[in-house]
Amino acid sequence: MHSKQLLVIAATAACVAAQTTSPTSSAADAGPTEVTGCHSHGEEGLFCFEGSEEWEVTSPEYTAENLPDSFDNCHFHTGVL
């Protein structure tokens, strides 16, 4: 079964929030530190990979046209990744 993670991107930080639908996965609970291969699934949204796990990206500022290929140095601020 493929779990779906959500990665929220904000203007002032590369990686802002992440959550997973798989509460038993400790690596996913920690959130990614780097995502690569960012791409669009058309109408379905924007996505990036951490290893083989695909994360859905939500951001008011990024679109398929200006989404960078990767984000790194993702970290927590007040409990938000």
mmJSON file of the N, C-alpha and C atoms, coordinates in Angstrom:
{"data_MODEL":{"atom_site":{
"group_PDB":["ATOM","ATOM","ATOM","ATOM","ATOM","ATOM","ATOM","ATOM","ATOM","ATOM","ATOM","ATOM","ATOM","ATOM","ATOM","ATOM","ATOM","ATOM","ATOM","ATOM","ATOM","ATOM","ATOM","ATOM","ATOM","ATOM","ATOM","ATOM","ATOM","ATOM","ATOM","ATOM","ATOM","ATOM","ATOM","ATOM","ATOM","ATOM","ATOM","ATOM","ATOM","ATOM","ATOM","ATOM","ATOM","ATOM","ATOM","ATOM","ATOM","ATOM","ATOM","ATOM","ATOM","ATOM","ATOM","ATOM","ATOM","ATOM","ATOM","ATOM","ATOM","ATOM","ATOM","ATOM","ATOM","ATOM","ATOM","ATOM","ATOM","ATOM","ATOM","ATOM","ATOM","ATOM","ATOM","ATOM","ATOM","ATOM","ATOM","ATOM","ATOM","ATOM","ATOM","ATOM","ATOM","ATOM","ATOM","ATOM","ATOM","ATOM","ATOM","ATOM","ATOM","ATOM","ATOM","ATOM","ATOM","ATOM","ATOM","ATOM","ATOM","ATOM","ATOM","ATOM","ATOM","ATOM","ATOM","ATOM","ATOM","ATOM","ATOM","ATOM","ATOM","ATOM","ATOM","ATOM","ATOM","ATOM","ATOM","ATOM","ATOM","ATOM","ATOM","ATOM","ATOM","ATOM","ATOM","ATOM","ATOM","ATOM","ATOM","ATOM","ATOM","ATOM","ATOM","ATOM","ATOM","ATOM","ATOM","ATOM","ATOM","ATOM","ATOM","ATOM","ATOM","ATOM","ATOM","ATOM","ATOM","ATOM","ATOM","ATOM","ATOM","ATOM","ATOM","ATOM","ATOM","ATOM","ATOM","ATOM","ATOM","ATOM","ATOM","ATOM","ATOM","ATOM","ATOM","ATOM","ATOM","ATOM","ATOM","ATOM","ATOM","ATOM","ATOM","ATOM","ATOM","ATOM","ATOM","ATOM","ATOM","ATOM","ATOM","ATOM","ATOM","ATOM","ATOM","ATOM","ATOM","ATOM","ATOM","ATOM","ATOM","ATOM","ATOM","ATOM","ATOM","ATOM","ATOM","ATOM","ATOM","ATOM","ATOM","ATOM","ATOM","ATOM","ATOM","ATOM","ATOM","ATOM","ATOM","ATOM","ATOM","ATOM","ATOM","ATOM","ATOM","ATOM","ATOM","ATOM","ATOM","ATOM","ATOM","ATOM","ATOM","ATOM","ATOM","ATOM","ATOM","ATOM","ATOM","ATOM","ATOM","ATOM","ATOM","ATOM","ATOM","ATOM","ATOM","ATOM","ATOM","ATOM","ATOM"],
"id":[1,2,3,4,5,6,7,8,9,10,11,12,13,14,15,16,17,18,19,20,21,22,23,24,25,26,27,28,29,30,31,32,33,34,35,36,37,38,39,40,41,42,43,44,45,46,47,48,49,50,51,52,53,54,55,56,57,58,59,60,61,62,63,64,65,66,67,68,69,70,71,72,73,74,75,76,77,78,79,80,81,82,83,84,85,86,87,88,89,90,91,92,93,94,95,96,97,98,99,100,101,102,103,104,105,106,107,108,109,110,111,112,113,114,115,116,117,118,119,120,121,122,123,124,125,126,127,128,129,130,131,132,133,134,135,136,137,138,139,140,141,142,143,144,145,146,147,148,149,150,151,152,153,154,155,156,157,158,159,160,161,162,163,164,165,166,167,168,169,170,171,172,173,174,175,176,177,178,179,180,181,182,183,184,185,186,187,188,189,190,191,192,193,194,195,196,197,198,199,200,201,202,203,204,205,206,207,208,209,210,211,212,213,214,215,216,217,218,219,220,221,222,223,224,225,226,227,228,229,230,231,232,233,234,235,236,237,238,239,240,241,242,243],
"type_symbol":["N","C","C","N","C","C","N","C","C","N","C","C","N","C","C","N","C","C","N","C","C","N","C","C","N","C","C","N","C","C","N","C","C","N","C","C","N","C","C","N","C","C","N","C","C","N","C","C","N","C","C","N","C","C","N","C","C","N","C","C","N","C","C","N","C","C","N","C","C","N","C","C","N","C","C","N","C","C","N","C","C","N","C","C","N","C","C","N","C","C","N","C","C","N","C","C","N","C","C","N","C","C","N","C","C","N","C","C","N","C","C","N","C","C","N","C","C","N","C","C","N","C","C","N","C","C","N","C","C","N","C","C","N","C","C","N","C","C","N","C","C","N","C","C","N","C","C","N","C","C","N","C","C","N","C","C","N","C","C","N","C","C","N","C","C","N","C","C","N","C","C","N","C","C","N","C","C","N","C","C","N","C","C","N","C","C","N","C","C","N","C","C","N","C","C","N","C","C","N","C","C","N","C","C","N","C","C","N","C","C","N","C","C","N","C","C","N","C","C","N","C","C","N","C","C","N","C","C","N","C","C","N","C","C","N","C","C","N","C","C","N","C","C"],
"label_atom_id":["N","CA","C","N","CA","C","N","CA","C","N","CA","C","N","CA","C","N","CA","C","N","CA","C","N","CA","C","N","CA","C","N","CA","C","N","CA","C","N","CA","C","N","CA","C","N","CA","C","N","CA","C","N","CA","C","N","CA","C","N","CA","C","N","CA","C","N","CA","C","N","CA","C","N","CA","C","N","CA","C","N","CA","C","N","CA","C","N","CA","C","N","CA","C","N","CA","C","N","CA","C","N","CA","C","N","CA","C","N","CA","C","N","CA","C","N","CA","C","N","CA","C","N","CA","C","N","CA","C","N","CA","C","N","CA","C","N","CA","C","N","CA","C","N","CA","C","N","CA","C","N","CA","C","N","CA","C","N","CA","C","N","CA","C","N","CA","C","N","CA","C","N","CA","C","N","CA","C","N","CA","C","N","CA","C","N","CA","C","N","CA","C","N","CA","C","N","CA","C","N","CA","C","N","CA","C","N","CA","C","N","CA","C","N","CA","C","N","CA","C","N","CA","C","N","CA","C","N","CA","C","N","CA","C","N","CA","C","N","CA","C","N","CA","C","N","CA","C","N","CA","C","N","CA","C","N","CA","C","N","CA","C","N","CA","C","N","CA","C","N","CA","C","N","CA","C","N","CA","C","N","CA","C"],
"label_alt_id":[null,null,null,null,null,null,null,null,null,null,null,null,null,null,null,null,null,null,null,null,null,null,null,null,null,null,null,null,null,null,null,null,null,null,null,null,null,null,null,null,null,null,null,null,null,null,null,null,null,null,null,null,null,null,null,null,null,null,null,null,null,null,null,null,null,null,null,null,null,null,null,null,null,null,null,null,null,null,null,null,null,null,null,null,null,null,null,null,null,null,null,null,null,null,null,null,null,null,null,null,null,null,null,null,null,null,null,null,null,null,null,null,null,null,null,null,null,null,null,null,null,null,null,null,null,null,null,null,null,null,null,null,null,null,null,null,null,null,null,null,null,null,null,null,null,null,null,null,null,null,null,null,null,null,null,null,null,null,null,null,null,null,null,null,null,null,null,null,null,null,null,null,null,null,null,null,null,null,null,null,null,null,null,null,null,null,null,null,null,null,null,null,null,null,null,null,null,null,null,null,null,null,null,null,null,null,null,null,null,null,null,null,null,null,null,null,null,null,null,null,null,null,null,null,null,null,null,null,null,null,null,null,null,null,null,null,null,null,null,null,null,null,null],
"label_comp_id":["MET","MET","MET","HIS","HIS","HIS","SER","SER","SER","LYS","LYS","LYS","GLN","GLN","GLN","LEU","LEU","LEU","LEU","LEU","LEU","VAL","VAL","VAL","ILE","ILE","ILE","ALA","ALA","ALA","ALA","ALA","ALA","THR","THR","THR","ALA","ALA","ALA","ALA","ALA","ALA","CYS","CYS","CYS","VAL","VAL","VAL","ALA","ALA","ALA","ALA","ALA","ALA","GLN","GLN","GLN","THR","THR","THR","THR","THR","THR","SER","SER","SER","PRO","PRO","PRO","THR","THR","THR","SER","SER","SER","SER","SER","SER","ALA","ALA","ALA","ALA","ALA","ALA","ASP","ASP","ASP","ALA","ALA","ALA","GLY","GLY","GLY","PRO","PRO","PRO","THR","THR","THR","GLU","GLU","GLU","VAL","VAL","VAL","THR","THR","THR","GLY","GLY","GLY","CYS","CYS","CYS","HIS","HIS","HIS","SER","SER","SER","HIS","HIS","HIS","GLY","GLY","GLY","GLU","GLU","GLU","GLU","GLU","GLU","GLY","GLY","GLY","LEU","LEU","LEU","PHE","PHE","PHE","CYS","CYS","CYS","PHE","PHE","PHE","GLU","GLU","GLU","GLY","GLY","GLY","SER","SER","SER","GLU","GLU","GLU","GLU","GLU","GLU","TRP","TRP","TRP","GLU","GLU","GLU","VAL","VAL","VAL","THR","THR","THR","SER","SER","SER","PRO","PRO","PRO","GLU","GLU","GLU","TYR","TYR","TYR","THR","THR","THR","ALA","ALA","ALA","GLU","GLU","GLU","ASN","ASN","ASN","LEU","LEU","LEU","PRO","PRO","PRO","ASP","ASP","ASP","SER","SER","SER","PHE","PHE","PHE","ASP","ASP","ASP","ASN","ASN","ASN","CYS","CYS","CYS","HIS","HIS","HIS","PHE","PHE","PHE","HIS","HIS","HIS","THR","THR","THR","GLY","GLY","GLY","VAL","VAL","VAL","LEU","LEU","LEU"],
"label_asym_id":["A","A","A","A","A","A","A","A","A","A","A","A","A","A","A","A","A","A","A","A","A","A","A","A","A","A","A","A","A","A","A","A","A","A","A","A","A","A","A","A","A","A","A","A","A","A","A","A","A","A","A","A","A","A","A","A","A","A","A","A","A","A","A","A","A","A","A","A","A","A","A","A","A","A","A","A","A","A","A","A","A","A","A","A","A","A","A","A","A","A","A","A","A","A","A","A","A","A","A","A","A","A","A","A","A","A","A","A","A","A","A","A","A","A","A","A","A","A","A","A","A","A","A","A","A","A","A","A","A","A","A","A","A","A","A","A","A","A","A","A","A","A","A","A","A","A","A","A","A","A","A","A","A","A","A","A","A","A","A","A","A","A","A","A","A","A","A","A","A","A","A","A","A","A","A","A","A","A","A","A","A","A","A","A","A","A","A","A","A","A","A","A","A","A","A","A","A","A","A","A","A","A","A","A","A","A","A","A","A","A","A","A","A","A","A","A","A","A","A","A","A","A","A","A","A","A","A","A","A","A","A","A","A","A","A","A","A","A","A","A","A","A","A"],
"label_entity_id":["1","1","1","1","1","1","1","1","1","1","1","1","1","1","1","1","1","1","1","1","1","1","1","1","1","1","1","1","1","1","1","1","1","1","1","1","1","1","1","1","1","1","1","1","1","1","1","1","1","1","1","1","1","1","1","1","1","1","1","1","1","1","1","1","1","1","1","1","1","1","1","1","1","1","1","1","1","1","1","1","1","1","1","1","1","1","1","1","1","1","1","1","1","1","1","1","1","1","1","1","1","1","1","1","1","1","1","1","1","1","1","1","1","1","1","1","1","1","1","1","1","1","1","1","1","1","1","1","1","1","1","1","1","1","1","1","1","1","1","1","1","1","1","1","1","1","1","1","1","1","1","1","1","1","1","1","1","1","1","1","1","1","1","1","1","1","1","1","1","1","1","1","1","1","1","1","1","1","1","1","1","1","1","1","1","1","1","1","1","1","1","1","1","1","1","1","1","1","1","1","1","1","1","1","1","1","1","1","1","1","1","1","1","1","1","1","1","1","1","1","1","1","1","1","1","1","1","1","1","1","1","1","1","1","1","1","1","1","1","1","1","1","1"],
"label_seq_id":[1,1,1,2,2,2,3,3,3,4,4,4,5,5,5,6,6,6,7,7,7,8,8,8,9,9,9,10,10,10,11,11,11,12,12,12,13,13,13,14,14,14,15,15,15,16,16,16,17,17,17,18,18,18,19,19,19,20,20,20,21,21,21,22,22,22,23,23,23,24,24,24,25,25,25,26,26,26,27,27,27,28,28,28,29,29,29,30,30,30,31,31,31,32,32,32,33,33,33,34,34,34,35,35,35,36,36,36,37,37,37,38,38,38,39,39,39,40,40,40,41,41,41,42,42,42,43,43,43,44,44,44,45,45,45,46,46,46,47,47,47,48,48,48,49,49,49,50,50,50,51,51,51,52,52,52,53,53,53,54,54,54,55,55,55,56,56,56,57,57,57,58,58,58,59,59,59,60,60,60,61,61,61,62,62,62,63,63,63,64,64,64,65,65,65,66,66,66,67,67,67,68,68,68,69,69,69,70,70,70,71,71,71,72,72,72,73,73,73,74,74,74,75,75,75,76,76,76,77,77,77,78,78,78,79,79,79,80,80,80,81,81,81],
"pdbx_PDB_ins_code":[null,null,null,null,null,null,null,null,null,null,null,null,null,null,null,null,null,null,null,null,null,null,null,null,null,null,null,null,null,null,null,null,null,null,null,null,null,null,null,null,null,null,null,null,null,null,null,null,null,null,null,null,null,null,null,null,null,null,null,null,null,null,null,null,null,null,null,null,null,null,null,null,null,null,null,null,null,null,null,null,null,null,null,null,null,null,null,null,null,null,null,null,null,null,null,null,null,null,null,null,null,null,null,null,null,null,null,null,null,null,null,null,null,null,null,null,null,null,null,null,null,null,null,null,null,null,null,null,null,null,null,null,null,null,null,null,null,null,null,null,null,null,null,null,null,null,null,null,null,null,null,null,null,null,null,null,null,null,null,null,null,null,null,null,null,null,null,null,null,null,null,null,null,null,null,null,null,null,null,null,null,null,null,null,null,null,null,null,null,null,null,null,null,null,null,null,null,null,null,null,null,null,null,null,null,null,null,null,null,null,null,null,null,null,null,null,null,null,null,null,null,null,null,null,null,null,null,null,null,null,null,null,null,null,null,null,null,null,null,null,null,null,null],
"Cartn_x":[0.841,0.0,0.889,0.593,1.367,0.789,1.63,1.148,1.409,0.617,0.729,1.146,2.226,2.704,2.394,2.32,2.039,3.176,3.727,4.807,4.317,4.277,3.798,5.003,5.063,6.186,5.739,6.525,6.204,7.298,7.022,7.936,9.264,9.262,10.48,11.288,10.8,11.54,11.296,12.294,12.156,11.118,11.189,10.243,9.579,8.271,7.603,6.789,6.002,5.222,5.083,5.054,4.858,4.012,3.189,2.442,2.3,2.04,1.897,0.6,0.063,-1.135,-0.771,0.51,0.973,1.605,0.816,1.341,2.363,2.537,3.498,4.878,5.04,6.323,7.105,8.146,8.904,9.699,10.222,10.967,10.049,8.839,7.894,7.428,7.279,6.864,7.892,9.169,10.222,10.212,9.652,9.63,10.921,10.905,12.104,13.105,14.383,15.391,15.778,15.501,15.76,14.797,14.213,13.37,13.908,13.775,14.281,13.221,13.517,12.628,11.254,11.173,9.884,9.262,7.961,7.286,5.787,5.103,3.651,2.963,1.8,0.919,-0.293,-0.057,-1.139,-2.13,-3.392,-4.449,-4.363,-3.645,-3.553,-2.632,-1.736,-0.878,0.601,1.389,2.84,3.381,4.471,5.013,6.535,7.164,8.608,8.889,10.118,10.523,11.541,11.398,12.463,12.743,13.845,14.1,13.007,12.327,11.233,9.862,9.821,8.552,8.205,6.978,6.531,5.711,6.035,5.359,4.584,3.361,2.579,2.965,3.236,3.655,2.458,2.235,1.213,1.878,1.627,2.243,1.483,1.226,0.563,1.487,2.804,3.733,4.309,4.285,4.871,3.804,4.094,3.231,4.102,3.515,4.279,5.343,5.086,6.008,7.215,7.088,8.225,8.677,8.228,8.639,10.09,10.986,12.366,12.41,13.498,13.647,13.84,14.366,14.627,14.573,14.422,14.514,15.422,16.303,17.144,17.172,17.815,17.894,16.515,15.596,14.273,14.432,13.724,13.853,12.622,12.518,11.354,11.519,10.432,10.296,8.98,9.059,7.87,6.942,7.548,6.772,6.292,6.628,6.231,7.481,7.439,8.588,8.654],
"Cartn_y":[-1.172,0.0,1.24,2.181,3.408,4.468,4.963,6.033,7.368,8.345,9.651,10.674,11.375,12.414,13.766,14.776,16.128,17.029,17.798,18.73,20.121,21.022,22.381,23.291,24.063,24.943,26.389,27.201,28.616,29.48,30.764,31.693,31.83,31.796,32.072,30.838,29.659,28.449,27.404,26.563,25.539,24.5,23.965,22.951,23.431,23.59,24.213,23.231,22.369,21.43,20.12,19.05,17.74,16.893,16.062,15.1,13.844,12.746,11.488,10.818,10.008,9.26,7.901,7.619,6.353,6.579,6.503,6.821,5.833,4.684,3.705,3.909,4.816,5.027,6.127,5.741,6.735,7.651,7.167,8.027,9.08,8.686,9.639,10.633,10.175,11.066,12.167,11.856,12.842,13.849,13.509,14.404,14.314,14.773,14.702,15.78,15.535,16.579,17.124,16.358,16.787,16.063,16.781,16.165,16.537,15.613,15.828,15.385,15.586,15.124,15.763,17.031,17.714,17.851,17.589,17.536,17.741,17.862,18.054,16.782,16.524,15.464,16.112,17.209,17.913,18.491,18.182,18.694,18.139,17.017,16.375,17.12,17.949,18.723,18.558,19.038,19.033,18.002,17.321,16.237,16.252,15.745,15.574,14.214,13.723,12.441,12.629,11.811,11.575,10.087,9.752,8.35,7.846,6.777,6.23,6.729,7.504,8.048,9.338,9.434,10.622,11.502,12.779,13.761,14.729,15.04,16.049,17.42,18.363,19.708,20.645,21.41,22.449,23.777,24.765,26.066,27.099,28.262,29.304,29.946,29.789,30.471,29.594,28.269,27.398,26.789,26.742,26.103,25.145,24.432,23.526,24.293,25.559,26.364,26.869,27.061,27.61,26.713,25.459,24.538,24.115,24.348,23.887,22.359,21.8,20.35,19.738,20.532,19.974,21.04,20.574,21.408,20.671,21.396,20.733,21.525,20.953,21.539,21.713,20.8,20.854,20.593,21.357,21.239,21.814,21.577,21.99,23.383,24.145,25.408,25.336,25.312,25.237,24.091,22.931,21.731,21.623,22.568,22.532,22.327,21.357,21.064,22.029],
"Cartn_z":[0.0,0.0,0.0,-0.839,-0.961,-0.033,0.893,1.759,1.083,1.394,0.772,1.813,1.558,2.448,1.837,2.692,2.248,2.688,1.775,2.048,1.682,2.654,2.429,2.29,1.221,0.935,1.1,1.815,2.016,1.413,1.299,0.653,1.381,2.698,3.449,3.802,3.517,3.841,2.77,2.551,1.523,1.904,3.105,3.546,4.818,4.799,5.928,6.756,6.17,6.979,6.247,7.005,6.399,7.324,6.749,7.539,6.708,7.358,6.651,7.059,6.177,6.501,7.08,7.219,7.762,9.132,10.225,11.55,12.062,11.415,11.89,11.3,10.377,9.717,10.431,11.178,11.937,11.031,9.913,8.988,8.385,8.018,7.444,8.499,9.755,10.83,11.052,10.846,11.016,9.883,8.766,7.612,6.825,5.6,4.771,5.16,4.923,5.076,3.707,2.676,1.301,0.381,-0.56,-1.573,-2.939,-3.889,-5.248,-6.249,-7.509,-8.559,-8.503,-8.11,-7.999,-9.387,-9.463,-10.755,-10.58,-11.674,-11.668,-12.119,-11.554,-12.023,-12.682,-13.395,-14.066,-13.073,-13.253,-12.385,-10.961,-10.783,-9.468,-8.513,-9.007,-8.125,-8.382,-7.412,-7.484,-6.505,-6.884,-6.079,-6.11,-5.028,-4.934,-4.31,-4.467,-3.902,-2.793,-1.744,-0.78,-0.9,-1.546,-1.863,-2.774,-2.361,-3.178,-2.724,-1.642,-1.145,-1.879,-2.37,-3.074,-2.14,-2.107,-1.257,-2.125,-1.742,-2.44,-1.881,-2.753,-2.366,-2.442,-1.384,-1.432,-1.116,-1.936,-1.763,-2.577,-1.985,-2.762,-3.794,-3.632,-4.528,-5.632,-5.469,-6.481,-7.361,-8.649,-9.64,-10.44,-11.37,-12.226,-13.011,-13.299,-14.104,-13.302,-11.99,-11.238,-10.076,-10.028,-8.975,-9.2,-8.212,-8.362,-8.396,-8.877,-8.941,-7.549,-6.587,-5.266,-4.182,-2.946,-1.752,-0.78,-0.075,0.912,2.214,3.22,4.555,5.181,4.919,5.532,7.025,7.843,9.298,9.988,11.287,12.06,12.654,12.692,13.419,14.173,15.498,16.343,15.941,15.718,15.399,13.972,13.124,11.716,10.872,9.957,9.112,7.956],
"occupancy":[1.0,1.0,1.0,1.0,1.0,1.0,1.0,1.0,1.0,1.0,1.0,1.0,1.0,1.0,1.0,1.0,1.0,1.0,1.0,1.0,1.0,1.0,1.0,1.0,1.0,1.0,1.0,1.0,1.0,1.0,1.0,1.0,1.0,1.0,1.0,1.0,1.0,1.0,1.0,1.0,1.0,1.0,1.0,1.0,1.0,1.0,1.0,1.0,1.0,1.0,1.0,1.0,1.0,1.0,1.0,1.0,1.0,1.0,1.0,1.0,1.0,1.0,1.0,1.0,1.0,1.0,1.0,1.0,1.0,1.0,1.0,1.0,1.0,1.0,1.0,1.0,1.0,1.0,1.0,1.0,1.0,1.0,1.0,1.0,1.0,1.0,1.0,1.0,1.0,1.0,1.0,1.0,1.0,1.0,1.0,1.0,1.0,1.0,1.0,1.0,1.0,1.0,1.0,1.0,1.0,1.0,1.0,1.0,1.0,1.0,1.0,1.0,1.0,1.0,1.0,1.0,1.0,1.0,1.0,1.0,1.0,1.0,1.0,1.0,1.0,1.0,1.0,1.0,1.0,1.0,1.0,1.0,1.0,1.0,1.0,1.0,1.0,1.0,1.0,1.0,1.0,1.0,1.0,1.0,1.0,1.0,1.0,1.0,1.0,1.0,1.0,1.0,1.0,1.0,1.0,1.0,1.0,1.0,1.0,1.0,1.0,1.0,1.0,1.0,1.0,1.0,1.0,1.0,1.0,1.0,1.0,1.0,1.0,1.0,1.0,1.0,1.0,1.0,1.0,1.0,1.0,1.0,1.0,1.0,1.0,1.0,1.0,1.0,1.0,1.0,1.0,1.0,1.0,1.0,1.0,1.0,1.0,1.0,1.0,1.0,1.0,1.0,1.0,1.0,1.0,1.0,1.0,1.0,1.0,1.0,1.0,1.0,1.0,1.0,1.0,1.0,1.0,1.0,1.0,1.0,1.0,1.0,1.0,1.0,1.0,1.0,1.0,1.0,1.0,1.0,1.0,1.0,1.0,1.0,1.0,1.0,1.0,1.0,1.0,1.0,1.0,1.0,1.0],
"B_iso_or_equiv":[0.0,0.0,0.0,0.0,0.0,0.0,0.0,0.0,0.0,0.0,0.0,0.0,0.0,0.0,0.0,0.0,0.0,0.0,0.0,0.0,0.0,0.0,0.0,0.0,0.0,0.0,0.0,0.0,0.0,0.0,0.0,0.0,0.0,0.0,0.0,0.0,0.0,0.0,0.0,0.0,0.0,0.0,0.0,0.0,0.0,0.0,0.0,0.0,0.0,0.0,0.0,0.0,0.0,0.0,0.0,0.0,0.0,0.0,0.0,0.0,0.0,0.0,0.0,0.0,0.0,0.0,0.0,0.0,0.0,0.0,0.0,0.0,0.0,0.0,0.0,0.0,0.0,0.0,0.0,0.0,0.0,0.0,0.0,0.0,0.0,0.0,0.0,0.0,0.0,0.0,0.0,0.0,0.0,0.0,0.0,0.0,0.0,0.0,0.0,0.0,0.0,0.0,0.0,0.0,0.0,0.0,0.0,0.0,0.0,0.0,0.0,0.0,0.0,0.0,0.0,0.0,0.0,0.0,0.0,0.0,0.0,0.0,0.0,0.0,0.0,0.0,0.0,0.0,0.0,0.0,0.0,0.0,0.0,0.0,0.0,0.0,0.0,0.0,0.0,0.0,0.0,0.0,0.0,0.0,0.0,0.0,0.0,0.0,0.0,0.0,0.0,0.0,0.0,0.0,0.0,0.0,0.0,0.0,0.0,0.0,0.0,0.0,0.0,0.0,0.0,0.0,0.0,0.0,0.0,0.0,0.0,0.0,0.0,0.0,0.0,0.0,0.0,0.0,0.0,0.0,0.0,0.0,0.0,0.0,0.0,0.0,0.0,0.0,0.0,0.0,0.0,0.0,0.0,0.0,0.0,0.0,0.0,0.0,0.0,0.0,0.0,0.0,0.0,0.0,0.0,0.0,0.0,0.0,0.0,0.0,0.0,0.0,0.0,0.0,0.0,0.0,0.0,0.0,0.0,0.0,0.0,0.0,0.0,0.0,0.0,0.0,0.0,0.0,0.0,0.0,0.0,0.0,0.0,0.0,0.0,0.0,0.0,0.0,0.0,0.0,0.0,0.0,0.0],
"pdbx_formal_charge":[null,null,null,null,null,null,null,null,null,null,null,null,null,null,null,null,null,null,null,null,null,null,null,null,null,null,null,null,null,null,null,null,null,null,null,null,null,null,null,null,null,null,null,null,null,null,null,null,null,null,null,null,null,null,null,null,null,null,null,null,null,null,null,null,null,null,null,null,null,null,null,null,null,null,null,null,null,null,null,null,null,null,null,null,null,null,null,null,null,null,null,null,null,null,null,null,null,null,null,null,null,null,null,null,null,null,null,null,null,null,null,null,null,null,null,null,null,null,null,null,null,null,null,null,null,null,null,null,null,null,null,null,null,null,null,null,null,null,null,null,null,null,null,null,null,null,null,null,null,null,null,null,null,null,null,null,null,null,null,null,null,null,null,null,null,null,null,null,null,null,null,null,null,null,null,null,null,null,null,null,null,null,null,null,null,null,null,null,null,null,null,null,null,null,null,null,null,null,null,null,null,null,null,null,null,null,null,null,null,null,null,null,null,null,null,null,null,null,null,null,null,null,null,null,null,null,null,null,null,null,null,null,null,null,null,null,null,null,null,null,null,null,null],
"auth_seq_id":[1,1,1,2,2,2,3,3,3,4,4,4,5,5,5,6,6,6,7,7,7,8,8,8,9,9,9,10,10,10,11,11,11,12,12,12,13,13,13,14,14,14,15,15,15,16,16,16,17,17,17,18,18,18,19,19,19,20,20,20,21,21,21,22,22,22,23,23,23,24,24,24,25,25,25,26,26,26,27,27,27,28,28,28,29,29,29,30,30,30,31,31,31,32,32,32,33,33,33,34,34,34,35,35,35,36,36,36,37,37,37,38,38,38,39,39,39,40,40,40,41,41,41,42,42,42,43,43,43,44,44,44,45,45,45,46,46,46,47,47,47,48,48,48,49,49,49,50,50,50,51,51,51,52,52,52,53,53,53,54,54,54,55,55,55,56,56,56,57,57,57,58,58,58,59,59,59,60,60,60,61,61,61,62,62,62,63,63,63,64,64,64,65,65,65,66,66,66,67,67,67,68,68,68,69,69,69,70,70,70,71,71,71,72,72,72,73,73,73,74,74,74,75,75,75,76,76,76,77,77,77,78,78,78,79,79,79,80,80,80,81,81,81],
"auth_comp_id":["MET","MET","MET","HIS","HIS","HIS","SER","SER","SER","LYS","LYS","LYS","GLN","GLN","GLN","LEU","LEU","LEU","LEU","LEU","LEU","VAL","VAL","VAL","ILE","ILE","ILE","ALA","ALA","ALA","ALA","ALA","ALA","THR","THR","THR","ALA","ALA","ALA","ALA","ALA","ALA","CYS","CYS","CYS","VAL","VAL","VAL","ALA","ALA","ALA","ALA","ALA","ALA","GLN","GLN","GLN","THR","THR","THR","THR","THR","THR","SER","SER","SER","PRO","PRO","PRO","THR","THR","THR","SER","SER","SER","SER","SER","SER","ALA","ALA","ALA","ALA","ALA","ALA","ASP","ASP","ASP","ALA","ALA","ALA","GLY","GLY","GLY","PRO","PRO","PRO","THR","THR","THR","GLU","GLU","GLU","VAL","VAL","VAL","THR","THR","THR","GLY","GLY","GLY","CYS","CYS","CYS","HIS","HIS","HIS","SER","SER","SER","HIS","HIS","HIS","GLY","GLY","GLY","GLU","GLU","GLU","GLU","GLU","GLU","GLY","GLY","GLY","LEU","LEU","LEU","PHE","PHE","PHE","CYS","CYS","CYS","PHE","PHE","PHE","GLU","GLU","GLU","GLY","GLY","GLY","SER","SER","SER","GLU","GLU","GLU","GLU","GLU","GLU","TRP","TRP","TRP","GLU","GLU","GLU","VAL","VAL","VAL","THR","THR","THR","SER","SER","SER","PRO","PRO","PRO","GLU","GLU","GLU","TYR","TYR","TYR","THR","THR","THR","ALA","ALA","ALA","GLU","GLU","GLU","ASN","ASN","ASN","LEU","LEU","LEU","PRO","PRO","PRO","ASP","ASP","ASP","SER","SER","SER","PHE","PHE","PHE","ASP","ASP","ASP","ASN","ASN","ASN","CYS","CYS","CYS","HIS","HIS","HIS","PHE","PHE","PHE","HIS","HIS","HIS","THR","THR","THR","GLY","GLY","GLY","VAL","VAL","VAL","LEU","LEU","LEU"],
"auth_asym_id":["A","A","A","A","A","A","A","A","A","A","A","A","A","A","A","A","A","A","A","A","A","A","A","A","A","A","A","A","A","A","A","A","A","A","A","A","A","A","A","A","A","A","A","A","A","A","A","A","A","A","A","A","A","A","A","A","A","A","A","A","A","A","A","A","A","A","A","A","A","A","A","A","A","A","A","A","A","A","A","A","A","A","A","A","A","A","A","A","A","A","A","A","A","A","A","A","A","A","A","A","A","A","A","A","A","A","A","A","A","A","A","A","A","A","A","A","A","A","A","A","A","A","A","A","A","A","A","A","A","A","A","A","A","A","A","A","A","A","A","A","A","A","A","A","A","A","A","A","A","A","A","A","A","A","A","A","A","A","A","A","A","A","A","A","A","A","A","A","A","A","A","A","A","A","A","A","A","A","A","A","A","A","A","A","A","A","A","A","A","A","A","A","A","A","A","A","A","A","A","A","A","A","A","A","A","A","A","A","A","A","A","A","A","A","A","A","A","A","A","A","A","A","A","A","A","A","A","A","A","A","A","A","A","A","A","A","A","A","A","A","A","A","A"],
"auth_atom_id":["N","CA","C","N","CA","C","N","CA","C","N","CA","C","N","CA","C","N","CA","C","N","CA","C","N","CA","C","N","CA","C","N","CA","C","N","CA","C","N","CA","C","N","CA","C","N","CA","C","N","CA","C","N","CA","C","N","CA","C","N","CA","C","N","CA","C","N","CA","C","N","CA","C","N","CA","C","N","CA","C","N","CA","C","N","CA","C","N","CA","C","N","CA","C","N","CA","C","N","CA","C","N","CA","C","N","CA","C","N","CA","C","N","CA","C","N","CA","C","N","CA","C","N","CA","C","N","CA","C","N","CA","C","N","CA","C","N","CA","C","N","CA","C","N","CA","C","N","CA","C","N","CA","C","N","CA","C","N","CA","C","N","CA","C","N","CA","C","N","CA","C","N","CA","C","N","CA","C","N","CA","C","N","CA","C","N","CA","C","N","CA","C","N","CA","C","N","CA","C","N","CA","C","N","CA","C","N","CA","C","N","CA","C","N","CA","C","N","CA","C","N","CA","C","N","CA","C","N","CA","C","N","CA","C","N","CA","C","N","CA","C","N","CA","C","N","CA","C","N","CA","C","N","CA","C","N","CA","C","N","CA","C","N","CA","C","N","CA","C","N","CA","C","N","CA","C","N","CA","C","N","CA","C"],
"pdbx_PDB_model_num":[1,1,1,1,1,1,1,1,1,1,1,1,1,1,1,1,1,1,1,1,1,1,1,1,1,1,1,1,1,1,1,1,1,1,1,1,1,1,1,1,1,1,1,1,1,1,1,1,1,1,1,1,1,1,1,1,1,1,1,1,1,1,1,1,1,1,1,1,1,1,1,1,1,1,1,1,1,1,1,1,1,1,1,1,1,1,1,1,1,1,1,1,1,1,1,1,1,1,1,1,1,1,1,1,1,1,1,1,1,1,1,1,1,1,1,1,1,1,1,1,1,1,1,1,1,1,1,1,1,1,1,1,1,1,1,1,1,1,1,1,1,1,1,1,1,1,1,1,1,1,1,1,1,1,1,1,1,1,1,1,1,1,1,1,1,1,1,1,1,1,1,1,1,1,1,1,1,1,1,1,1,1,1,1,1,1,1,1,1,1,1,1,1,1,1,1,1,1,1,1,1,1,1,1,1,1,1,1,1,1,1,1,1,1,1,1,1,1,1,1,1,1,1,1,1,1,1,1,1,1,1,1,1,1,1,1,1,1,1,1,1,1,1]
}}}
